[in-house]
Amino acid sequence: MTFEDRLRRDLEADEGVVLGVYIDSLGHKTCGIGHLCRPGEPEYDMGVGSEITAQRADELYEQDAAAALNDCRWLFADWDSLPEEARLVLANMMFNIGLPRLSKFVLMRQAVEDRDWQRAGDEMENSRWRKQVPNRSSRLISRMRSLG
């Protein structure tokens, strides 16, 4: 199984796969695998409950995953040399909260650069994100700490 396959498996488990338009926990119109519907996309103008195809969900996921990985490569200069498990955790976080918010995890990013996985997990735990997605964050924190 490739890195991309493992990432998709993780994100499907955390985001779910919904072949329709719904309102997420923050009140945003969403579809597929946690895709935030944006102006200009057909789904943005669809009513809640409208169906989308599995093919469309795949297209949206591929775009979102590619963007998240590009953002990870930008945010973490040594991205390709990080352990795969760390990359999976960080890509999951990037997919979930995006570059603007993940870039604010300055102390966690320093811990990742230092390869101090326990401290990285501590910094993840001491965040607003931890309170917003407690189940997901607990799993990701545990996985990050397991590297150390």
Contacts in CASP RR format, 6 or more apart in sequence:
PFRMAT RR
TARGET T0000
AUTHOR 0000-0000-0000
METHOD contacts of the structure
MODEL  1
MTFEDRLRRDLEADEGVVLGVYIDSLGHKTCGIGHLCRPGEPEYDMGVGS
EITAQRADELYEQDAAAALNDCRWLFADWDSLPEEARLVLANMMFNIGLP
RLSKFVLMRQAVEDRDWQRAGDEMENSRWRKQVPNRSSRLISRMRSLG
1 9 0 8 1.000
3 84 0 8 1.000
3 87 0 8 1.000
3 88 0 8 1.000
4 65 0 8 1.000
6 84 0 8 1.000
6 88 0 8 1.000
7 65 0 8 1.000
7 88 0 8 1.000
7 91 0 8 1.000
7 92 0 8 1.000
8 33 0 8 1.000
8 61 0 8 1.000
8 65 0 8 1.000
10 88 0 8 1.000
10 92 0 8 1.000
11 33 0 8 1.000
11 34 0 8 1.000
11 61 0 8 1.000
11 65 0 8 1.000
11 92 0 8 1.000
11 95 0 8 1.000
12 33 0 8 1.000
14 92 0 8 1.000
14 96 0 8 1.000
14 136 0 8 1.000
14 139 0 8 1.000
15 32 0 8 1.000
15 33 0 8 1.000
15 34 0 8 1.000
15 95 0 8 1.000
15 96 0 8 1.000
16 32 0 8 1.000
16 33 0 8 1.000
16 34 0 8 1.000
17 32 0 8 1.000
17 33 0 8 1.000
17 57 0 8 1.000
18 30 0 8 1.000
18 31 0 8 1.000
18 32 0 8 1.000
18 34 0 8 1.000
18 57 0 8 1.000
19 31 0 8 1.000
19 32 0 8 1.000
19 51 0 8 1.000
19 52 0 8 1.000
19 53 0 8 1.000
19 54 0 8 1.000
19 57 0 8 1.000
20 31 0 8 1.000
20 32 0 8 1.000
20 49 0 8 1.000
20 50 0 8 1.000
20 51 0 8 1.000
20 52 0 8 1.000
21 29 0 8 1.000
21 30 0 8 1.000
21 31 0 8 1.000
21 37 0 8 1.000
21 43 0 8 1.000
21 46 0 8 1.000
21 47 0 8 1.000
21 48 0 8 1.000
21 49 0 8 1.000
21 50 0 8 1.000
21 52 0 8 1.000
22 29 0 8 1.000
22 30 0 8 1.000
22 31 0 8 1.000
22 48 0 8 1.000
22 49 0 8 1.000
23 29 0 8 1.000
23 30 0 8 1.000
23 48 0 8 1.000
24 30 0 8 1.000
24 34 0 8 1.000
24 36 0 8 1.000
28 36 0 8 1.000
28 37 0 8 1.000
29 36 0 8 1.000
29 37 0 8 1.000
29 43 0 8 1.000
29 44 0 8 1.000
29 48 0 8 1.000
30 36 0 8 1.000
30 37 0 8 1.000
31 37 0 8 1.000
31 43 0 8 1.000
31 52 0 8 1.000
31 57 0 8 1.000
31 60 0 8 1.000
32 52 0 8 1.000
32 56 0 8 1.000
32 57 0 8 1.000
32 60 0 8 1.000
32 61 0 8 1.000
33 57 0 8 1.000
33 60 0 8 1.000
33 61 0 8 1.000
33 64 0 8 1.000
34 64 0 8 1.000
35 43 0 8 1.000
35 57 0 8 1.000
35 60 0 8 1.000
35 61 0 8 1.000
35 64 0 8 1.000
37 43 0 8 1.000
37 44 0 8 1.000
37 46 0 8 1.000
38 44 0 8 1.000
43 50 0 8 1.000
43 52 0 8 1.000
43 56 0 8 1.000
43 60 0 8 1.000
46 52 0 8 1.000
64 95 0 8 1.000
65 91 0 8 1.000
65 95 0 8 1.000
68 91 0 8 1.000
68 94 0 8 1.000
68 95 0 8 1.000
68 98 0 8 1.000
69 91 0 8 1.000
69 94 0 8 1.000
71 94 0 8 1.000
71 98 0 8 1.000
71 99 0 8 1.000
71 102 0 8 1.000
72 79 0 8 1.000
72 87 0 8 1.000
72 90 0 8 1.000
72 91 0 8 1.000
72 94 0 8 1.000
73 79 0 8 1.000
73 80 0 8 1.000
74 99 0 8 1.000
75 94 0 8 1.000
75 99 0 8 1.000
75 102 0 8 1.000
75 103 0 8 1.000
75 109 0 8 1.000
76 82 0 8 1.000
76 90 0 8 1.000
76 109 0 8 1.000
76 112 0 8 1.000
76 113 0 8 1.000
78 113 0 8 1.000
79 87 0 8 1.000
82 90 0 8 1.000
82 112 0 8 1.000
83 147 0 8 1.000
85 143 0 8 1.000
85 144 0 8 1.000
85 146 0 8 1.000
85 147 0 8 1.000
86 112 0 8 1.000
86 117 0 8 1.000
86 120 0 8 1.000
86 144 0 8 1.000
86 147 0 8 1.000
88 143 0 8 1.000
89 140 0 8 1.000
89 143 0 8 1.000
89 144 0 8 1.000
90 102 0 8 1.000
90 112 0 8 1.000
92 136 0 8 1.000
92 140 0 8 1.000
93 102 0 8 1.000
93 124 0 8 1.000
93 129 0 8 1.000
93 140 0 8 1.000
94 102 0 8 1.000
96 129 0 8 1.000
96 133 0 8 1.000
96 136 0 8 1.000
97 129 0 8 1.000
101 129 0 8 1.000
103 109 0 8 1.000
105 123 0 8 1.000
105 124 0 8 1.000
105 127 0 8 1.000
107 119 0 8 1.000
107 123 0 8 1.000
108 120 0 8 1.000
108 121 0 8 1.000
108 123 0 8 1.000
108 124 0 8 1.000
108 127 0 8 1.000
111 117 0 8 1.000
111 119 0 8 1.000
111 120 0 8 1.000
111 121 0 8 1.000
111 122 0 8 1.000
111 123 0 8 1.000
112 120 0 8 1.000
117 144 0 8 1.000
117 145 0 8 1.000
117 146 0 8 1.000
117 147 0 8 1.000
117 148 0 8 1.000
118 145 0 8 1.000
118 148 0 8 1.000
120 144 0 8 1.000
120 145 0 8 1.000
121 141 0 8 1.000
121 144 0 8 1.000
121 145 0 8 1.000
124 130 0 8 1.000
124 137 0 8 1.000
124 140 0 8 1.000
124 141 0 8 1.000
124 144 0 8 1.000
125 137 0 8 1.000
125 141 0 8 1.000
127 137 0 8 1.000
129 137 0 8 1.000
130 137 0 8 1.000
130 141 0 8 1.000
END
